């Protein structure tokens, strides 16, 4: 017969306290987070809503609202039809698309090759090239020497002036290099033993494993080229060669629709403000469409490349 004294005593040990940020949020915390995120989304989407609605409004609706329109009424696509029917805006859109495609392809090609070479620590001049690139992040020649260099090379009034002066970003190269260095060296060594060269290793092993960071850096370059306007204002004198961003700036500064947009503006069917908002929508649309497809790569592409660099 056993007694209560003979029973083993079970000791209960309290779990170690967890940090505050690991504790499950309370209902008040969840509600406050939802409120803050909702207000942040509203602050971002409300101006975009106004721009889109105003671009789709008639001149009478804009006049009744006294400017920007918040409530849609009498929706019309005349502004977009007039902008895309030919002329300065259509030409500027084509210029921006071509510069973005060609510039992004060129920048990615050079950046990937440079980053892969710098990720091989035994490559020729590895340390000196890396130090030179890092120095350019903190020191630059300045605007006037850069302009004189572009002028001396004969790039003024040329589309190359929109690509070459800003073709490379040292930050993007360092992110790519950090990601490439995180790839297991056993993979590249085994491929080299099988007779593969550096270009084949880069194309068939390194790049397929680096899709996340390549997608993110490609988006960075594409957004940079699409949104760029400063180089065009410096190096281009021909208005027919201006990209879309420069045309948008001209429209906003003039506060009126440019000449040659058709009879809709002359007859009063279309407002100049609607044309300005339509150009803004056209400038924002590619970035807004492409960003969600690359968003899932941001965490893996940027954090891994930065931490392992």
Secondary structure, DSSP 8 states (H G I E B T S, - for coil): ---TTTS------------GGGS---HHHHHHHHHHHHHHHHHHHHHHHHHHHHHTS-HHHHHHHTSS-SS--S---HHHHHHTTSSHHHHHHHHHHHHHHHHHHHHHHHHHHHHHHHHSTTSTTHHHHHHHHHHHTT----HHHHHHHHHHTT-TTSGGGGTGGGS--HHHHHHHHHHHHTS-HHHHHHHHHTT--HHHHIIIIIHHHTHHHHHHHHHHHHHHHHH--HHHHHH---GGG--HHHHHHHHHHHTS--TTS-HHHHTTSS-HHHHHHHHHHHHHHHHHHHHHHHHTTHIIIIIHHHH--
